[in-house]
């Protein structure tokens, strides 16, 4: 083996040793150093520091390996590695890799947005906490990705100003194409600022009804009664009246009870009074909202109007309360000897000679 070949082999082994050393250092950092730093941050109850350390843990591990690879390659005994063009490519690759790793860590650190909102919740009236957090986290990630792309494009040798100027030539076309997206984005901002609903609320509009699952830049995802996921553009959702059933303080129940026309007046009064008393004493009904009155004389019944508000607003509990009240109304009707009316019609035949002649004949 020639002297040059032996020296080249030794140099290659040194390069491999450098890379192996940095690889071991990355494992040591991941499994020993970083966990201790995170525990120390948690012990001093510094939430931001803890989140940042956890967010940049894996990018830092890759960065250590990347530095070892860079040093190892620079020590290789090949002439082309030390040329100006190759060194330029190496440095550009390292800078782009560093930008990618920093972007990775910053995206992982998006939880800091939630921590910042929690710390300012007492100063800002952020009732729609989950909605605001998700929306602002997406804005934060979009900004980080935008700056990262600009830096990478710059590292690749493109003039960002020229690129922006070139985009300006087709600005009108782009603006027309992005008009709907812009309106949906501002619709999302309206939803965030006015807070007509938040994630988890049950809402209804003129065209749909369901539970809000997510709010994005462009649209809102709603789970309908049929358990289907409907994606509604924010601009359309903001242009329709929205009813938020989740924010009801109490739920309305309103119906009529029909008594037969042969029901005595005293029985009608007793049924009305008993139902009113039962509702006022019911533990799930707001007593001051109870209204039970003789309403009207319908075509085939004497109607008693019943109206009250329940304390629960959840649909399942509301139906359980109505079922209990309906059963108690049945007991009151049975106790007072009253009967429920049903649609009926009475036909009276006038006593006329023409009809009298039909007696004894089959019809």
Buried (B, 14 or more C-beta within 10 A) or exposed (E): EEEEEEEBEEBBEBBEEBBEEBBEBBEEBBEEEBBEBBEEBBEEEEBBBBBBBBBBBBBBBBBBBBBBBBBBBEBBBEEEEEEEEBEEEBEEEBBBBBBBBBBBBBBBBBBBBBBBBEEEEEEEEBEBBBBBBBBBBBBBBEEBEEBBEBBBEBBEEEEEEEEEEEEEEEEEEEEEEEEEEEBBBEBBBBBBEEBBBBBEBBBBBEEBBBBBBBBBBBBBBBBEEEEEEBEBBBBBBBEEEBBBBBBBEBBEBEEEBBBBEEBEEEBBEBBBEBBBEBBBEBEBBBEEBBEBEBBEEEEBBBBBBBBBBBBBBBEEBBEBBBEEBEEBBEEBBEEBEBBEBEEEEEEEEEEEEEEEEEEEEEE
